[in-house]
Amino acid sequence: MRFNLFIGVCMIVFGGAANVPLPSVAQSTKATEPTSLILAKNEGERREFRTRPGTFFTLKVDPKNGGSEHMIVIAEDMAPGDRIPTHRHPDADELIIIHIGTARVTLGDKVQEAHAGSIVFIPKGTWIGLENIGKGQLTSTGVLSAPGYEEYLRAISVPEGKPIVPLSKAELDEIRKRHSHDAIYQ
């Protein structure tokens, strides 16, 4: 089972074999048992940030999409100048794989550029921030070792195509407080 999960994550992250069409499976809405998935680039739970309108992400694997009890996988496209605020995950390691573009990554007390093909490993409890410093889109995949953070992401976003109602600072602070066991922001 763990080997199949590893192969599935590799196919999501690295896009499968070249020129080989892969069968797709629609996302589940309330998975109770883990379900094997092969997701194309445009498949998954696509959402738009209320905190960063115009920025989209896709929940690929989590307890509701595939029924994973042990990880979440998120794909994100960031416009030039967009950034992920500095935060840390108290109980989950994270990998960020940069597919396209250039990012300025704050990792603990280091700041470094990461280019397409880079993998950033963030041990639990380590501060992480990321900014697209390139001229084009930054495309990345994030993998967290424990679920929970996806519910914070749902709380600060809407499904693609739904109206965006911006969050006030007080609303965002309340959401962050409610989800502080999954992410702490500076």
Backbone as JSON Lines, residues from 0, in Angstrom:
{"i":0,"aa":"M","n":[0.83,-1.19,0.0],"ca":[0.0,0.0,0.0],"c":[0.87,1.25,0.0]}
{"i":1,"aa":"R","n":[1.91,1.3,0.88],"ca":[2.78,2.48,0.93],"c":[3.51,2.68,-0.4]}
{"i":2,"aa":"F","n":[3.93,1.58,-1.05],"ca":[4.6,1.7,-2.34],"c":[3.66,2.3,-3.38]}
{"i":3,"aa":"N","n":[2.4,1.84,-3.41],"ca":[1.43,2.4,-4.36],"c":[1.19,3.87,-4.1]}
{"i":4,"aa":"L","n":[1.14,4.28,-2.82],"ca":[0.96,5.68,-2.48],"c":[2.16,6.49,-2.96]}
{"i":5,"aa":"F","n":[3.37,5.96,-2.76],"ca":[4.58,6.63,-3.23],"c":[4.55,6.8,-4.74]}
{"i":6,"aa":"I","n":[4.21,5.75,-5.47],"ca":[4.14,5.82,-6.93],"c":[3.09,6.85,-7.34]}
{"i":7,"aa":"G","n":[1.94,6.87,-6.68],"ca":[0.88,7.83,-7.0],"c":[1.35,9.26,-6.79]}
{"i":8,"aa":"V","n":[2.04,9.54,-5.69],"ca":[2.55,10.89,-5.43],"c":[3.58,11.26,-6.49]}
{"i":9,"aa":"C","n":[4.48,10.33,-6.83],"ca":[5.48,10.63,-7.87],"c":[4.8,10.96,-9.19]}
{"i":10,"aa":"M","n":[3.73,10.25,-9.53],"ca":[3.04,10.53,-10.79],"c":[2.36,11.9,-10.75]}
{"i":11,"aa":"I","n":[1.8,12.27,-9.58],"ca":[1.18,13.59,-9.45],"c":[2.25,14.67,-9.57]}
{"i":12,"aa":"V","n":[3.35,14.49,-8.85],"ca":[4.39,15.52,-8.8],"c":[5.13,15.63,-10.12]}
{"i":13,"aa":"F","n":[5.5,14.5,-10.72],"ca":[6.35,14.53,-11.89],"c":[5.61,14.29,-13.2]}
{"i":14,"aa":"G","n":[4.29,14.13,-13.15],"ca":[3.48,14.09,-14.36],"c":[3.41,12.77,-15.08]}
{"i":15,"aa":"G","n":[3.86,11.69,-14.48],"ca":[3.74,10.39,-15.13],"c":[4.73,10.25,-16.26]}
{"i":16,"aa":"A","n":[4.63,9.16,-17.0],"ca":[5.51,8.9,-18.12],"c":[5.15,9.8,-19.29]}
{"i":17,"aa":"A","n":[6.13,10.21,-20.05],"ca":[5.91,11.12,-21.18],"c":[5.05,10.44,-22.24]}
{"i":18,"aa":"N","n":[4.1,11.18,-22.77],"ca":[3.25,10.75,-23.88],"c":[2.44,9.5,-23.6]}
{"i":19,"aa":"V","n":[2.25,9.13,-22.35],"ca":[1.42,7.98,-22.01],"c":[0.15,8.5,-21.36]}
{"i":20,"aa":"P","n":[-1.01,8.36,-22.05],"ca":[-2.24,8.85,-21.44],"c":[-2.57,8.04,-20.2]}
{"i":21,"aa":"L","n":[-2.98,8.74,-19.15],"ca":[-3.32,8.08,-17.89],"c":[-4.82,8.15,-17.67]}
{"i":22,"aa":"P","n":[-5.45,7.07,-17.22],"ca":[-6.86,7.16,-16.89],"c":[-7.03,8.08,-15.7]}
{"i":23,"aa":"S","n":[-8.13,8.79,-15.66],"ca":[-8.34,9.7,-14.54],"c":[-9.48,9.21,-13.68]}
{"i":24,"aa":"V","n":[-9.45,9.64,-12.43],"ca":[-10.49,9.33,-11.47],"c":[-10.98,10.65,-10.91]}
{"i":25,"aa":"A","n":[-12.27,10.86,-10.89],"ca":[-12.82,12.1,-10.36],"c":[-12.54,12.2,-8.87]}
{"i":26,"aa":"Q","n":[-12.44,13.45,-8.36],"ca":[-12.2,13.63,-6.94],"c":[-13.38,13.11,-6.14]}
{"i":27,"aa":"S","n":[-13.11,12.59,-4.97],"ca":[-14.18,12.19,-4.08],"c":[-14.53,13.36,-3.19]}
{"i":28,"aa":"T","n":[-15.76,13.42,-2.73],"ca":[-16.16,14.53,-1.88],"c":[-16.06,14.19,-0.41]}
{"i":29,"aa":"K","n":[-16.31,12.96,-0.03],"ca":[-16.2,12.55,1.37],"c":[-15.66,11.13,1.41]}
{"i":30,"aa":"A","n":[-14.41,10.98,1.07],"ca":[-13.82,9.66,1.04],"c":[-13.71,9.13,2.47]}
{"i":31,"aa":"T","n":[-14.12,7.9,2.67],"ca":[-13.97,7.28,3.99],"c":[-12.87,6.24,3.95]}
{"i":32,"aa":"E","n":[-12.68,5.61,2.85],"ca":[-11.6,4.65,2.66],"c":[-10.62,5.24,1.65]}
{"i":33,"aa":"P","n":[-9.32,5.05,1.86],"ca":[-8.37,5.54,0.88],"c":[-8.67,4.98,-0.51]}
{"i":34,"aa":"T","n":[-8.58,5.84,-1.51],"ca":[-8.87,5.49,-2.89],"c":[-7.67,5.82,-3.75]}
{"i":35,"aa":"S","n":[-7.2,4.86,-4.53],"ca":[-6.1,5.12,-5.45],"c":[-6.54,6.14,-6.48]}
{"i":36,"aa":"L","n":[-5.67,7.09,-6.82],"ca":[-6.0,8.14,-7.77],"c":[-4.87,8.35,-8.75]}
{"i":37,"aa":"I","n":[-5.22,8.64,-9.97],"ca":[-4.29,9.2,-10.95],"c":[-4.96,10.47,-11.43]}
{"i":38,"aa":"L","n":[-4.37,11.61,-11.08],"ca":[-4.98,12.9,-11.37],"c":[-4.18,13.64,-12.43]}
{"i":39,"aa":"A","n":[-4.87,14.08,-13.47],"ca":[-4.23,14.91,-14.48],"c":[-3.98,16.29,-13.9]}
{"i":40,"aa":"K","n":[-3.2,17.08,-14.61],"ca":[-2.83,18.42,-14.13],"c":[-4.04,19.25,-13.74]}
{"i":41,"aa":"N","n":[-5.12,19.15,-14.49],"ca":[-6.31,20.0,-14.26],"c":[-7.34,19.34,-13.35]}
{"i":42,"aa":"E","n":[-7.02,18.23,-12.71],"ca":[-7.98,17.54,-11.86],"c":[-7.69,17.76,-10.39]}
{"i":43,"aa":"G","n":[-8.74,17.73,-9.6],"ca":[-8.65,17.93,-8.17],"c":[-9.64,19.0,-7.75]}
{"i":44,"aa":"E","n":[-9.56,19.4,-6.5],"ca":[-10.45,20.42,-5.93],"c":[-9.82,21.8,-6.12]}
{"i":45,"aa":"R","n":[-10.2,22.47,-7.2],"ca":[-9.6,23.77,-7.57],"c":[-10.29,24.89,-6.79]}
{"i":46,"aa":"R","n":[-9.48,25.75,-6.18],"ca":[-10.0,26.81,-5.31],"c":[-9.24,28.11,-5.56]}
{"i":47,"aa":"E","n":[-9.88,29.24,-5.21],"ca":[-9.27,30.56,-5.33],"c":[-9.16,31.18,-3.94]}
{"i":48,"aa":"F","n":[-7.99,31.74,-3.65],"ca":[-7.76,32.36,-2.34],"c":[-8.62,33.61,-2.18]}
{"i":49,"aa":"R","n":[-9.27,33.74,-1.02],"ca":[-9.96,34.98,-0.65],"c":[-8.94,36.01,-0.19]}
{"i":50,"aa":"T","n":[-7.79,35.55,0.28],"ca":[-6.72,36.43,0.76],"c":[-5.82,36.9,-0.37]}
{"i":51,"aa":"R","n":[-5.84,36.2,-1.5],"ca":[-5.0,36.52,-2.66],"c":[-5.84,36.31,-3.92]}
{"i":52,"aa":"P","n":[-6.89,37.13,-4.14],"ca":[-7.77,36.92,-5.3],"c":[-6.97,36.82,-6.6]}
{"i":53,"aa":"G","n":[-7.41,35.9,-7.45],"ca":[-6.71,35.66,-8.71],"c":[-5.64,34.59,-8.6]}
{"i":54,"aa":"T","n":[-5.38,34.1,-7.39],"ca":[-4.41,33.03,-7.17],"c":[-5.18,31.76,-6.85]}
{"i":55,"aa":"F","n":[-4.87,30.72,-7.61],"ca":[-5.59,29.45,-7.49],"c":[-4.66,28.36,-6.97]}
{"i":56,"aa":"F","n":[-5.26,27.39,-6.31],"ca":[-4.55,26.19,-5.91],"c":[-5.5,25.02,-6.08]}
{"i":57,"aa":"T","n":[-4.94,23.83,-6.12],"ca":[-5.74,22.62,-6.27],"c":[-5.35,21.62,-5.19]}
{"i":58,"aa":"L","n":[-6.34,21.23,-4.39],"ca":[-6.13,20.14,-3.44],"c":[-6.22,18.85,-4.24]}
{"i":59,"aa":"K","n":[-5.11,18.15,-4.31],"ca":[-5.04,16.91,-5.1],"c":[-5.36,15.69,-4.24]}
{"i":60,"aa":"V","n":[-4.73,15.63,-3.06],"ca":[-4.91,14.48,-2.16],"c":[-5.03,15.02,-0.74]}
{"i":61,"aa":"D","n":[-6.04,14.53,-0.03],"ca":[-6.25,14.86,1.37],"c":[-7.34,13.92,1.88]}
{"i":62,"aa":"P","n":[-7.82,14.07,3.11],"ca":[-8.86,13.15,3.58],"c":[-10.13,13.16,2.72]}
{"i":63,"aa":"K","n":[-10.48,14.28,2.1],"ca":[-11.68,14.35,1.26],"c":[-11.42,13.99,-0.19]}
{"i":64,"aa":"N","n":[-10.21,14.08,-0.64],"ca":[-9.83,13.76,-2.02],"c":[-8.86,12.59,-1.99]}
{"i":65,"aa":"G","n":[-9.38,11.41,-2.07],"ca":[-8.57,10.2,-2.01],"c":[-8.58,9.51,-0.66]}
{"i":66,"aa":"G","n":[-9.04,10.21,0.37],"ca":[-9.16,9.58,1.68],"c":[-7.85,9.38,2.42]}
{"i":67,"aa":"S","n":[-6.81,10.15,2.09],"ca":[-5.53,9.97,2.77],"c":[-5.62,10.4,4.23]}
{"i":68,"aa":"E","n":[-5.12,9.55,5.1],"ca":[-5.05,9.87,6.52],"c":[-3.68,10.39,6.9]}
{"i":69,"aa":"H","n":[-2.72,10.38,5.94],"ca":[-1.33,10.65,6.29],"c":[-0.66,11.75,5.5]}
{"i":70,"aa":"M","n":[-1.34,12.36,4.54],"ca":[-0.67,13.39,3.76],"c":[-1.68,14.25,3.02]}
{"i":71,"aa":"I","n":[-1.2,15.41,2.58],"ca":[-1.97,16.21,1.64],"c":[-1.03,16.65,0.52]}
{"i":72,"aa":"V","n":[-1.6,16.81,-0.67],"ca":[-0.85,17.26,-1.84],"c":[-1.6,18.44,-2.43]}
{"i":73,"aa":"I","n":[-0.88,19.55,-2.64],"ca":[-1.46,20.8,-3.13],"c":[-0.65,21.26,-4.33]}
{"i":74,"aa":"A","n":[-1.33,21.61,-5.42],"ca":[-0.67,22.23,-6.58],"c":[-1.05,23.7,-6.6]}
{"i":75,"aa":"E","n":[-0.08,24.57,-6.91],"ca":[-0.37,26.01,-6.91],"c":[0.36,26.7,-8.05]}
{"i":76,"aa":"D","n":[-0.32,27.68,-8.65],"ca":[0.25,28.57,-9.65],"c":[0.25,29.97,-9.07]}
{"i":77,"aa":"M","n":[1.41,30.62,-9.08],"ca":[1.54,31.95,-8.51],"c":[2.0,32.94,-9.57]}
{"i":78,"aa":"A","n":[1.35,34.09,-9.63],"ca":[1.73,35.15,-10.55],"c":[3.02,35.81,-10.08]}
{"i":79,"aa":"P","n":[3.72,36.49,-10.98],"ca":[4.92,37.23,-10.56],"c":[4.59,38.19,-9.41]}
{"i":80,"aa":"G","n":[5.45,38.2,-8.4],"ca":[5.26,39.07,-7.24],"c":[4.38,38.48,-6.15]}
{"i":81,"aa":"D","n":[3.63,37.42,-6.46],"ca":[2.78,36.8,-5.45],"c":[3.66,36.1,-4.42]}
{"i":82,"aa":"R","n":[3.13,35.94,-3.21],"ca":[3.93,35.29,-2.17],"c":[3.06,34.48,-1.22]}
{"i":83,"aa":"I","n":[3.65,33.47,-0.65],"ca":[3.04,32.7,0.43],"c":[3.62,33.29,1.71]}
{"i":84,"aa":"P","n":[2.78,33.8,2.61],"ca":[3.29,34.43,3.83],"c":[4.09,33.44,4.68]}
{"i":85,"aa":"T","n":[5.05,33.97,5.42],"ca":[5.9,33.14,6.27],"c":[5.05,32.5,7.37]}
{"i":86,"aa":"H","n":[5.19,31.18,7.49],"ca":[4.42,30.4,8.45],"c":[5.2,29.14,8.8]}
{"i":87,"aa":"R","n":[4.68,28.38,9.74],"ca":[5.27,27.07,10.06],"c":[4.16,26.09,10.39]}
{"i":88,"aa":"H","n":[4.46,24.81,10.19],"ca":[3.52,23.73,10.49],"c":[4.06,22.98,11.71]}
{"i":89,"aa":"P","n":[3.36,23.1,12.86],"ca":[3.88,22.49,14.09],"c":[4.0,20.97,14.04]}
{"i":90,"aa":"D","n":[3.14,20.3,13.27],"ca":[3.1,18.84,13.32],"c":[3.21,18.16,11.97]}
{"i":91,"aa":"A","n":[3.73,18.86,10.95],"ca":[3.84,18.24,9.63],"c":[5.12,18.7,8.94]}
{"i":92,"aa":"D","n":[5.86,17.74,8.39],"ca":[6.95,18.07,7.48],"c":[6.31,18.48,6.15]}
{"i":93,"aa":"E","n":[7.06,19.23,5.34],"ca":[6.53,19.64,4.04],"c":[7.65,19.58,3.0]}
{"i":94,"aa":"L","n":[7.25,19.2,1.79],"ca":[8.11,19.3,0.61],"c":[7.45,20.26,-0.35]}
{"i":95,"aa":"I","n":[8.22,21.16,-0.95],"ca":[7.72,21.99,-2.03],"c":[8.59,21.69,-3.25]}
{"i":96,"aa":"I","n":[7.96,21.28,-4.33],"ca":[8.66,20.97,-5.57],"c":[8.35,22.1,-6.54]}
{"i":97,"aa":"I","n":[9.39,22.8,-7.01],"ca":[9.22,23.89,-7.97],"c":[9.29,23.27,-9.37]}
{"i":98,"aa":"H","n":[8.2,23.4,-10.13],"ca":[8.16,22.85,-11.49],"c":[8.57,23.89,-12.53]}
{"i":99,"aa":"I","n":[8.03,25.1,-12.38],"ca":[8.27,26.18,-13.35],"c":[8.5,27.46,-12.56]}
{"i":100,"aa":"G","n":[9.5,28.24,-12.93],"ca":[9.7,29.56,-12.35],"c":[10.83,29.62,-11.34]}
{"i":101,"aa":"T","n":[10.91,30.8,-10.7],"ca":[11.95,31.08,-9.71],"c":[11.31,31.67,-8.47]}
{"i":102,"aa":"A","n":[11.69,31.15,-7.33],"ca":[11.13,31.61,-6.05],"c":[12.25,32.1,-5.14]}
{"i":103,"aa":"R","n":[11.91,33.08,-4.31],"ca":[12.76,33.44,-3.19],"c":[12.15,32.72,-2.0]}
{"i":104,"aa":"V","n":[12.93,31.83,-1.4],"ca":[12.43,31.0,-0.31],"c":[13.07,31.43,1.0]}
{"i":105,"aa":"T","n":[12.22,31.71,1.98],"ca":[12.68,31.93,3.34],"c":[12.48,30.6,4.06]}
{"i":106,"aa":"L","n":[13.57,30.04,4.55],"ca":[13.54,28.74,5.21],"c":[14.32,28.86,6.51]}
{"i":107,"aa":"G","n":[13.58,28.96,7.62],"ca":[14.23,29.22,8.89],"c":[14.88,30.6,8.83]}
{"i":108,"aa":"D","n":[16.18,30.66,9.07],"ca":[16.88,31.95,9.02],"c":[17.62,32.16,7.7]}
{"i":109,"aa":"K","n":[17.39,31.28,6.71],"ca":[18.04,31.4,5.4],"c":[17.07,31.97,4.38]}
{"i":110,"aa":"V","n":[17.6,32.72,3.41],"ca":[16.84,33.17,2.25],"c":[17.65,32.77,1.03]}
{"i":111,"aa":"Q","n":[17.0,32.07,0.11],"ca":[17.72,31.54,-1.05],"c":[16.77,31.44,-2.23]}
{"i":112,"aa":"E","n":[17.31,31.52,-3.45],"ca":[16.51,31.33,-4.65],"c":[16.36,29.83,-4.92]}
{"i":113,"aa":"A","n":[15.2,29.47,-5.43],"ca":[14.95,28.09,-5.86],"c":[14.37,28.16,-7.27]}
{"i":114,"aa":"H","n":[14.91,27.37,-8.17],"ca":[14.51,27.38,-9.57],"c":[13.78,26.09,-9.93]}
{"i":115,"aa":"A","n":[13.23,26.05,-11.14],"ca":[12.54,24.85,-11.62],"c":[13.42,23.63,-11.39]}
{"i":116,"aa":"G","n":[12.82,22.6,-10.84],"ca":[13.54,21.37,-10.52],"c":[13.99,21.3,-9.07]}
{"i":117,"aa":"S","n":[13.89,22.41,-8.35],"ca":[14.3,22.42,-6.94],"c":[13.25,21.75,-6.06]}
{"i":118,"aa":"I","n":[13.74,21.14,-4.99],"ca":[12.88,20.59,-3.95],"c":[13.28,21.25,-2.64]}
{"i":119,"aa":"V","n":[12.31,21.79,-1.93],"ca":[12.54,22.43,-0.64],"c":[11.96,21.51,0.43]}
{"i":120,"aa":"F","n":[12.78,21.09,1.38],"ca":[12.31,20.26,2.49],"c":[12.18,21.15,3.72]}
{"i":121,"aa":"I","n":[10.99,21.13,4.33],"ca":[10.71,21.95,5.49],"c":[10.34,21.02,6.66]}
{"i":122,"aa":"P","n":[11.26,20.78,7.6],"ca":[10.9,19.96,8.76],"c":[9.82,20.65,9.59]}
{"i":123,"aa":"K","n":[9.0,19.87,10.25],"ca":[7.94,20.45,11.09],"c":[8.52,21.5,12.02]}
{"i":124,"aa":"G","n":[7.76,22.58,12.22],"ca":[8.17,23.65,13.11],"c":[9.1,24.68,12.49]}
{"i":125,"aa":"T","n":[9.53,24.5,11.24],"ca":[10.45,25.42,10.57],"c":[9.68,26.5,9.83]}
{"i":126,"aa":"W","n":[10.11,27.76,9.96],"ca":[9.46,28.86,9.25],"c":[9.72,28.74,7.76]}
{"i":127,"aa":"I","n":[8.66,28.94,6.95],"ca":[8.75,28.88,5.49],"c":[7.94,30.03,4.89]}
{"i":128,"aa":"G","n":[8.52,30.69,3.92],"ca":[7.83,31.71,3.13],"c":[8.34,31.6,1.72]}
{"i":129,"aa":"L","n":[7.54,32.0,0.75],"ca":[7.94,31.83,-0.64],"c":[7.37,32.98,-1.47]}
{"i":130,"aa":"E","n":[8.19,33.53,-2.37],"ca":[7.75,34.61,-3.24],"c":[8.17,34.32,-4.67]}
{"i":131,"aa":"N","n":[7.27,34.53,-5.62],"ca":[7.59,34.37,-7.03],"c":[8.36,35.6,-7.47]}
{"i":132,"aa":"I","n":[9.67,35.44,-7.73],"ca":[10.5,36.57,-8.15],"c":[10.79,36.52,-9.64]}
{"i":133,"aa":"G","n":[10.19,35.57,-10.35],"ca":[10.4,35.45,-11.79],"c":[9.46,36.35,-12.58]}
{"i":134,"aa":"K","n":[9.63,36.35,-13.89],"ca":[8.8,37.16,-14.78],"c":[7.52,36.44,-15.2]}
{"i":135,"aa":"G","n":[7.44,35.12,-14.97],"ca":[6.26,34.33,-15.34],"c":[5.7,33.58,-14.14]}
{"i":136,"aa":"Q","n":[4.74,32.7,-14.45],"ca":[4.11,31.89,-13.4],"c":[5.14,31.05,-12.65]}
{"i":137,"aa":"L","n":[4.87,30.84,-11.38],"ca":[5.61,29.88,-10.57],"c":[4.65,28.74,-10.31]}
{"i":138,"aa":"T","n":[5.01,27.56,-10.75],"ca":[4.16,26.38,-10.55],"c":[4.87,25.45,-9.59]}
{"i":139,"aa":"S","n":[4.16,25.05,-8.53],"ca":[4.76,24.19,-7.52],"c":[3.76,23.17,-7.0]}
{"i":140,"aa":"T","n":[4.29,22.16,-6.35],"ca":[3.49,21.17,-5.65],"c":[4.0,21.1,-4.22]}
{"i":141,"aa":"G","n":[3.06,21.14,-3.27],"ca":[3.4,20.99,-1.86],"c":[2.86,19.68,-1.34]}
{"i":142,"aa":"V","n":[3.67,18.98,-0.57],"ca":[3.26,17.71,0.04],"c":[3.5,17.84,1.53]}
{"i":143,"aa":"L","n":[2.45,17.68,2.34],"ca":[2.58,17.72,3.79],"c":[2.38,16.32,4.35]}
{"i":144,"aa":"S","n":[3.13,16.0,5.4],"ca":[3.14,14.65,5.96],"c":[1.95,14.33,6.85]}
{"i":145,"aa":"A","n":[1.09,15.32,7.12],"ca":[-0.09,15.08,7.95],"c":[-1.21,16.0,7.48]}
{"i":146,"aa":"P","n":[-2.43,15.51,7.49],"ca":[-3.55,16.37,7.11],"c":[-3.89,17.39,8.19]}
{"i":147,"aa":"G","n":[-4.69,18.37,7.81],"ca":[-5.14,19.42,8.72],"c":[-5.05,20.78,8.04]}
{"i":148,"aa":"Y","n":[-3.91,21.08,7.44],"ca":[-3.69,22.38,6.81],"c":[-4.68,22.63,5.67]}
{"i":149,"aa":"E","n":[-5.14,21.58,5.03],"ca":[-6.1,21.74,3.92],"c":[-7.4,22.39,4.39]}
{"i":150,"aa":"E","n":[-7.78,22.18,5.66],"ca":[-9.01,22.81,6.17],"c":[-8.8,24.3,6.38]}
{"i":151,"aa":"Y","n":[-7.6,24.7,6.76],"ca":[-7.29,26.13,6.82],"c":[-7.38,26.72,5.41]}
{"i":152,"aa":"L","n":[-6.79,26.03,4.43],"ca":[-6.85,26.52,3.04],"c":[-8.29,26.65,2.55]}
{"i":153,"aa":"R","n":[-9.14,25.7,2.89],"ca":[-10.56,25.8,2.51],"c":[-11.22,27.01,3.16]}
{"i":154,"aa":"A","n":[-10.84,27.3,4.4],"ca":[-11.46,28.41,5.14],"c":[-11.09,29.77,4.55]}
{"i":155,"aa":"I","n":[-9.94,29.86,3.87],"ca":[-9.52,31.15,3.31],"c":[-9.67,31.19,1.79]}
{"i":156,"aa":"S","n":[-10.5,30.31,1.24],"ca":[-10.67,30.25,-0.21],"c":[-12.11,29.89,-0.55]}
{"i":157,"aa":"V","n":[-12.4,29.9,-1.83],"ca":[-13.71,29.46,-2.33],"c":[-13.47,28.54,-3.52]}
{"i":158,"aa":"P","n":[-14.42,27.65,-3.81],"ca":[-14.29,26.84,-5.02],"c":[-14.19,27.75,-6.26]}
{"i":159,"aa":"E","n":[-13.39,27.32,-7.22],"ca":[-13.23,28.1,-8.46],"c":[-14.6,28.46,-9.04]}
{"i":160,"aa":"G","n":[-14.75,29.71,-9.45],"ca":[-16.0,30.17,-10.06],"c":[-16.99,30.77,-9.08]}
{"i":161,"aa":"K","n":[-16.78,30.58,-7.79],"ca":[-17.68,31.16,-6.78],"c":[-17.24,32.6,-6.5]}
{"i":162,"aa":"P","n":[-18.19,33.45,-6.06],"ca":[-17.83,34.84,-5.76],"c":[-16.79,34.94,-4.64]}
{"i":163,"aa":"I","n":[-15.85,35.87,-4.83],"ca":[-14.82,36.12,-3.83],"c":[-15.31,37.21,-2.88]}
{"i":164,"aa":"V","n":[-15.37,36.87,-1.6],"ca":[-15.68,37.85,-0.57],"c":[-14.4,38.0,0.24]}
{"i":165,"aa":"P","n":[-13.7,39.14,0.09],"ca":[-12.43,39.3,0.81],"c":[-12.6,39.15,2.32]}
{"i":166,"aa":"L","n":[-11.56,38.67,2.96],"ca":[-11.55,38.53,4.41],"c":[-11.02,39.81,5.05]}
{"i":167,"aa":"S","n":[-11.65,40.24,6.13],"ca":[-11.11,41.35,6.92],"c":[-9.93,40.81,7.71]}
{"i":168,"aa":"K","n":[-9.1,41.7,8.24],"ca":[-7.97,41.28,9.07],"c":[-8.48,40.5,10.27]}
{"i":169,"aa":"A","n":[-9.57,40.95,10.88],"ca":[-10.14,40.27,12.06],"c":[-10.61,38.86,11.69]}
{"i":170,"aa":"E","n":[-11.26,38.71,10.53],"ca":[-11.71,37.38,10.09],"c":[-10.53,36.46,9.84]}
{"i":171,"aa":"L","n":[-9.5,36.98,9.16],"ca":[-8.32,36.17,8.88],"c":[-7.63,35.77,10.19]}
{"i":172,"aa":"D","n":[-7.5,36.72,11.12],"ca":[-6.88,36.41,12.41],"c":[-7.65,35.31,13.15]}
{"i":173,"aa":"E","n":[-8.99,35.36,13.1],"ca":[-9.82,34.35,13.76],"c":[-9.63,32.97,13.11]}
{"i":174,"aa":"I","n":[-9.6,32.94,11.78],"ca":[-9.38,31.67,11.07],"c":[-8.01,31.11,11.43]}
{"i":175,"aa":"R","n":[-7.0,31.97,11.44],"ca":[-5.65,31.51,11.78],"c":[-5.58,31.0,13.22]}
{"i":176,"aa":"K","n":[-6.27,31.65,14.13],"ca":[-6.31,31.19,15.52],"c":[-6.98,29.81,15.6]}
{"i":177,"aa":"R","n":[-8.08,29.64,14.89],"ca":[-8.82,28.37,14.9],"c":[-7.99,27.22,14.3]}
{"i":178,"aa":"H","n":[-7.07,27.54,13.4],"ca":[-6.27,26.51,12.72],"c":[-4.81,26.55,13.16]}
{"i":179,"aa":"S","n":[-4.52,27.13,14.32],"ca":[-3.13,27.29,14.76],"c":[-2.44,25.96,15.06]}
{"i":180,"aa":"H","n":[-3.18,24.88,15.21],"ca":[-2.55,23.57,15.4],"c":[-1.99,23.03,14.08]}
{"i":181,"aa":"D","n":[-2.39,23.65,12.94],"ca":[-1.9,23.21,11.63],"c":[-0.93,24.2,10.98]}
{"i":182,"aa":"A","n":[-1.06,25.48,11.29],"ca":[-0.16,26.51,10.75],"c":[-0.15,27.72,11.67]}
{"i":183,"aa":"I","n":[1.05,28.26,11.85],"ca":[1.22,29.48,12.65],"c":[1.89,30.5,11.73]}
{"i":184,"aa":"Y","n":[1.3,31.68,11.64],"ca":[1.8,32.74,10.76],"c":[2.52,33.81,11.56]}
{"i":185,"aa":"Q","n":[3.55,34.42,10.95],"ca":[4.28,35.51,11.61],"c":[3.43,36.76,11.63]}
